[in-house]
Amino acid sequence: MGEREFDERFAGLFGERWPGLRAALLEPGDSVDFGDGLLEPYRLDSASVVAAKALRLPESGEILDACAAPGGKSLVIGSRMGQGTRMLCNELSSDRRRRLSDVLDRHLSPGTRSRVTVSGFDAAAAGGRVCERGRFAAILLDAPCSSERHVLKDASALGAWMPARIKFLSRRQWSLLSSAFLLLAPGGSLVYATCALSPEENDSPVRRLFEKYGDDALLDPLPDADGAERTVYGVHYLPDRAAGAGPLYVARVTKRPTAG
């Protein structure tokens, strides 16, 4: 396994587009200095700003950034939070959690930072706790993914790449997404995002959400945007057609409000 299998996999997925997309993935991405409402700007992919802004924020209640490190999307959400809301930024890895805390401390104003908490629970298991279900008025799930742009730029990672990586991560993504939906309050907004190329990690977990939860899960389509390619359930930013942004897949759903 390795580079040859990697190229075969994605040439099969993208066809004649793959050489150009592959070249674009190796180029520097379209990063921006996001500074709205922050003490100092934070540099992140322009499509990541779009993903964080896609979350419909409540006027009150609690927001969850389920897999928050390194913290760029948390900053975008924090910059938009109203006074009546709080945010829980969760990260399972202790090392990444320390980095997340540093980013929040450095960039958020003291008033906003006082309404942001950092935690380290397993977001894939949290939905199994009945007492936690329906807790959050809005949830961003930027799920761990194959991150092919980083793989291509790391010779050791590319040499060790295997197709099984996609299958393994898609199972984890489904566990996270299903759990997040259980944690979401009725009427709440849930944004699912990855920086993966494959439908198995993008549309497929979202499709499973609708299959499992039926009419309780409602697609909340994202608006058309420059560089965003429509998929069945969301949009996909790919750097060869999005001026260097991405890869970033974004889908948005809501939970049906409680009757009455």
C-alpha positions as a Python dict, from the first residue, in 0.01 Angstrom:
ca = {
    (1, 'M'): (0, 0, 0),
    (2, 'G'): (108, 361, -35),
    (3, 'E'): (125, 631, -299),
    (4, 'R'): (26, 412, -594),
    (5, 'E'): (-284, 283, -418),
    (6, 'F'): (-366, 636, -300),
    (7, 'D'): (-358, 767, -657),
    (8, 'E'): (-554, 471, -789),
    (9, 'R'): (-822, 528, -528),
    (10, 'F'): (-876, 896, -604),
    (11, 'A'): (-826, 867, -979),
    (12, 'G'): (-1114, 621, -965),
    (13, 'L'): (-1320, 872, -771),
    (14, 'F'): (-1237, 1190, -966),
    (15, 'G'): (-1139, 1052, -1308),
    (16, 'E'): (-963, 1295, -1540),
    (17, 'R'): (-997, 1565, -1277),
    (18, 'W'): (-759, 1391, -1036),
    (19, 'P'): (-419, 1513, -1168),
    (20, 'G'): (-526, 1876, -1145),
    (21, 'L'): (-688, 1826, -806),
    (22, 'R'): (-382, 1643, -678),
    (23, 'A'): (-158, 1930, -789),
    (24, 'A'): (-388, 2182, -620),
    (25, 'L'): (-377, 1983, -296),
    (26, 'L'): (1, 2018, -293),
    (27, 'E'): (-13, 2396, -329),
    (28, 'P'): (-54, 2631, -31),
    (29, 'G'): (-418, 2659, 68),
    (30, 'D'): (-642, 2964, 64),
    (31, 'S'): (-591, 3079, 422),
    (32, 'V'): (-735, 3396, 569),
    (33, 'D'): (-668, 3597, 882),
    (34, 'F'): (-1001, 3586, 1064),
    (35, 'G'): (-1021, 3866, 1317),
    (36, 'D'): (-1388, 3960, 1360),
    (37, 'G'): (-1444, 4025, 1730),
    (38, 'L'): (-1110, 3870, 1830),
    (39, 'L'): (-819, 4016, 2022),
    (40, 'E'): (-593, 3926, 1730),
    (41, 'P'): (-652, 3747, 1399),
    (42, 'Y'): (-629, 3370, 1362),
    (43, 'R'): (-522, 3213, 1034),
    (44, 'L'): (-737, 2932, 895),
    (45, 'D'): (-870, 2794, 567),
    (46, 'S'): (-1130, 3023, 414),
    (47, 'A'): (-1373, 2730, 376),
    (48, 'S'): (-1341, 2660, 748),
    (49, 'V'): (-1477, 3007, 817),
    (50, 'V'): (-1777, 2923, 596),
    (51, 'A'): (-1834, 2596, 783),
    (52, 'A'): (-1830, 2762, 1125),
    (53, 'K'): (-2058, 3042, 1009),
    (54, 'A'): (-2303, 2785, 871),
    (55, 'L'): (-2405, 2688, 1225),
    (56, 'R'): (-2731, 2857, 1323),
    (57, 'L'): (-2661, 3002, 1665),
    (58, 'P'): (-2928, 3022, 1934),
    (59, 'E'): (-3011, 3338, 2128),
    (60, 'S'): (-2964, 3146, 2450),
    (61, 'G'): (-2846, 2807, 2569),
    (62, 'E'): (-2533, 2605, 2510),
    (63, 'I'): (-2332, 2542, 2194),
    (64, 'L'): (-2104, 2241, 2149),
    (65, 'D'): (-1793, 2233, 1932),
    (66, 'A'): (-1758, 1856, 1955),
    (67, 'C'): (-1406, 1808, 1813),
    (68, 'A'): (-1273, 2158, 1859),
    (69, 'A'): (-891, 2157, 1833),
    (70, 'P'): (-698, 2344, 1714),
    (71, 'G'): (-970, 2602, 1772),
    (72, 'G'): (-1013, 2812, 1457),
    (73, 'K'): (-1379, 2726, 1408),
    (74, 'S'): (-1440, 2777, 1781),
    (75, 'L'): (-1310, 3132, 1743),
    (76, 'V'): (-1546, 3198, 1453),
    (77, 'I'): (-1840, 3073, 1658),
    (78, 'G'): (-1723, 3258, 1970),
    (79, 'S'): (-1703, 3583, 1776),
    (80, 'R'): (-2073, 3546, 1685),
    (81, 'M'): (-2216, 3428, 2019),
    (82, 'G'): (-2479, 3638, 2189),
    (83, 'Q'): (-2460, 3730, 2556),
    (84, 'G'): (-2715, 3462, 2644),
    (85, 'T'): (-2512, 3171, 2509),
    (86, 'R'): (-2224, 2961, 2629),
    (87, 'M'): (-1996, 2725, 2435),
    (88, 'L'): (-1837, 2396, 2529),
    (89, 'C'): (-1524, 2327, 2324),
    (90, 'N'): (-1448, 1958, 2345),
    (91, 'E'): (-1130, 1774, 2245),
    (92, 'L'): (-1047, 1415, 2337),
    (93, 'S'): (-667, 1444, 2299),
    (94, 'S'): (-500, 1605, 2600),
    (95, 'D'): (-218, 1753, 2390),
    (96, 'R'): (-458, 1905, 2139),
    (97, 'R'): (-681, 2021, 2426),
    (98, 'R'): (-393, 2223, 2573),
    (99, 'R'): (-334, 2385, 2235),
    (100, 'L'): (-706, 2457, 2205),
    (101, 'S'): (-709, 2631, 2545),
    (102, 'D'): (-410, 2842, 2446),
    (103, 'V'): (-580, 2950, 2122),
    (104, 'L'): (-899, 3047, 2306),
    (105, 'D'): (-706, 3237, 2574),
    (106, 'R'): (-503, 3427, 2318),
    (107, 'H'): (-776, 3527, 2075),
    (108, 'L'): (-1106, 3562, 2261),
    (109, 'S'): (-1193, 3871, 2463),
    (110, 'P'): (-1213, 3810, 2840),
    (111, 'G'): (-1589, 3848, 2836),
    (112, 'T'): (-1636, 3588, 2562),
    (113, 'R'): (-1370, 3357, 2706),
    (114, 'S'): (-1556, 3350, 3038),
    (115, 'R'): (-1849, 3188, 2856),
    (116, 'V'): (-1636, 2921, 2686),
    (117, 'T'): (-1540, 2598, 2862),
    (118, 'V'): (-1294, 2332, 2745),
    (119, 'S'): (-1367, 1962, 2803),
    (120, 'G'): (-1219, 1626, 2707),
    (121, 'F'): (-1494, 1364, 2683),
    (122, 'D'): (-1545, 1113, 2402),
    (123, 'A'): (-1808, 1283, 2188),
    (124, 'A'): (-1894, 951, 2019),
    (125, 'A'): (-2008, 805, 2351),
    (126, 'A'): (-2176, 1111, 2500),
    (127, 'G'): (-2506, 1052, 2324),
    (128, 'G'): (-2538, 723, 2509),
    (129, 'R'): (-2589, 912, 2834),
    (130, 'V'): (-2962, 977, 2853),
    (131, 'C'): (-2916, 1272, 3089),
    (132, 'E'): (-2711, 1453, 2821),
    (133, 'R'): (-2956, 1411, 2535),
    (134, 'G'): (-3105, 1734, 2404),
    (135, 'R'): (-2856, 1943, 2603),
    (136, 'F'): (-2713, 2161, 2323),
    (137, 'A'): (-2898, 2422, 2119),
    (138, 'A'): (-2638, 2404, 1838),
    (139, 'I'): (-2351, 2166, 1758),
    (140, 'L'): (-2053, 2184, 1525),
    (141, 'L'): (-1898, 1847, 1447),
    (142, 'D'): (-1574, 1893, 1255),
    (143, 'A'): (-1499, 1522, 1255),
    (144, 'P'): (-1155, 1357, 1244),
    (145, 'C'): (-1102, 1246, 885),
    (146, 'S'): (-856, 1119, 626),
    (147, 'S'): (-722, 1470, 558),
    (148, 'E'): (-573, 1379, 222),
    (149, 'R'): (-416, 1720, 174),
    (150, 'H'): (-192, 1653, 475),
    (151, 'V'): (-127, 1294, 367),
    (152, 'L'): (-2, 1408, 26),
    (153, 'K'): (242, 1650, 188),
    (154, 'D'): (384, 1390, 429),
    (155, 'A'): (597, 1124, 256),
    (156, 'S'): (578, 881, 547),
    (157, 'A'): (199, 916, 577),
    (158, 'L'): (156, 873, 202),
    (159, 'G'): (380, 566, 199),
    (160, 'A'): (176, 407, 477),
    (161, 'W'): (-166, 498, 335),
    (162, 'M'): (-423, 218, 308),
    (163, 'P'): (-785, 216, 185),
    (164, 'A'): (-885, 71, 522),
    (165, 'R'): (-815, 414, 671),
    (166, 'I'): (-1126, 552, 502),
    (167, 'K'): (-1346, 269, 628),
    (168, 'F'): (-1213, 302, 983),
    (169, 'L'): (-1265, 677, 992),
    (170, 'S'): (-1612, 659, 839),
    (171, 'R'): (-1720, 432, 1124),
    (172, 'R'): (-1585, 681, 1377),
    (173, 'Q'): (-1754, 969, 1196),
    (174, 'W'): (-2089, 791, 1206),
    (175, 'S'): (-2054, 728, 1579),
    (176, 'L'): (-1975, 1095, 1636),
    (177, 'L'): (-2257, 1221, 1415),
    (178, 'S'): (-2519, 991, 1564),
    (179, 'S'): (-2410, 1087, 1915),
    (180, 'A'): (-2417, 1458, 1827),
    (181, 'F'): (-2772, 1428, 1698),
    (182, 'L'): (-2880, 1275, 2028),
    (183, 'L'): (-2713, 1561, 2216),
    (184, 'L'): (-2890, 1820, 2000),
    (185, 'A'): (-3201, 1989, 2137),
    (186, 'P'): (-3524, 1982, 1932),
    (187, 'G'): (-3513, 2272, 1688),
    (188, 'G'): (-3135, 2289, 1712),
    (189, 'S'): (-2880, 2324, 1433),
    (190, 'L'): (-2607, 2066, 1362),
    (191, 'V'): (-2323, 2123, 1115),
    (192, 'Y'): (-2114, 1825, 1008),
    (193, 'A'): (-1779, 1894, 841),
    (194, 'T'): (-1470, 1703, 730),
    (195, 'C'): (-1160, 1783, 526),
    (196, 'A'): (-1187, 1448, 345),
    (197, 'L'): (-1226, 1374, -26),
    (198, 'S'): (-1437, 1057, -15),
    (199, 'P'): (-1817, 1034, -7),
    (200, 'E'): (-1777, 756, 252),
    (201, 'E'): (-1665, 1022, 500),
    (202, 'N'): (-1890, 1300, 377),
    (203, 'D'): (-2238, 1231, 243),
    (204, 'S'): (-2253, 872, 370),
    (205, 'P'): (-2266, 946, 747),
    (206, 'V'): (-2528, 1214, 680),
    (207, 'R'): (-2735, 968, 477),
    (208, 'R'): (-2719, 721, 765),
    (209, 'L'): (-2843, 994, 999),
    (210, 'F'): (-3160, 1036, 795),
    (211, 'E'): (-3203, 660, 768),
    (212, 'K'): (-3173, 609, 1144),
    (213, 'Y'): (-3363, 910, 1279),
    (214, 'G'): (-3621, 948, 1005),
    (215, 'D'): (-3841, 1257, 1021),
    (216, 'D'): (-3664, 1384, 1333),
    (217, 'A'): (-3365, 1480, 1116),
    (218, 'L'): (-3426, 1756, 862),
    (219, 'L'): (-3182, 1871, 597),
    (220, 'D'): (-3109, 2244, 621),
    (221, 'P'): (-2950, 2315, 280),
    (222, 'L'): (-2658, 2553, 261),
    (223, 'P'): (-2682, 2847, 22),
    (224, 'D'): (-2491, 2858, -304),
    (225, 'A'): (-2140, 2999, -265),
    (226, 'D'): (-1842, 3058, -490),
    (227, 'G'): (-1637, 2741, -524),
    (228, 'A'): (-1886, 2520, -341),
    (229, 'E'): (-1983, 2204, -531),
    (230, 'R'): (-2317, 2050, -446),
    (231, 'T'): (-2334, 1695, -314),
    (232, 'V'): (-2647, 1499, -226),
    (233, 'Y'): (-2666, 1644, 127),
    (234, 'G'): (-2408, 1923, 150),
    (235, 'V'): (-2139, 2118, -29),
    (236, 'H'): (-1776, 2033, -98),
    (237, 'Y'): (-1494, 2284, -136),
    (238, 'L'): (-1207, 2140, -339),
    (239, 'P'): (-897, 2351, -406),
    (240, 'D'): (-882, 2309, -784),
    (241, 'R'): (-1222, 2480, -819),
    (242, 'A'): (-1240, 2682, -498),
    (243, 'A'): (-934, 2906, -546),
    (244, 'G'): (-723, 2686, -319),
    (245, 'A'): (-976, 2645, -36),
    (246, 'G'): (-1049, 2309, 118),
    (247, 'P'): (-1090, 2023, 93),
    (248, 'L'): (-1388, 2086, 315),
    (249, 'Y'): (-1725, 1913, 316),
    (250, 'V'): (-2012, 2080, 501),
    (251, 'A'): (-2367, 1962, 566),
    (252, 'R'): (-2629, 2116, 793),
    (253, 'V'): (-2928, 1950, 958),
    (254, 'T'): (-3182, 2045, 1219),
    (255, 'K'): (-3370, 1835, 1470),
    (256, 'R'): (-3747, 1852, 1433),
    (257, 'P'): (-3895, 2080, 1701),
    (258, 'T'): (-4109, 1925, 1967),
    (259, 'A'): (-4478, 1944, 1882),
    (260, 'G'): (-4662, 2219, 2066),
}
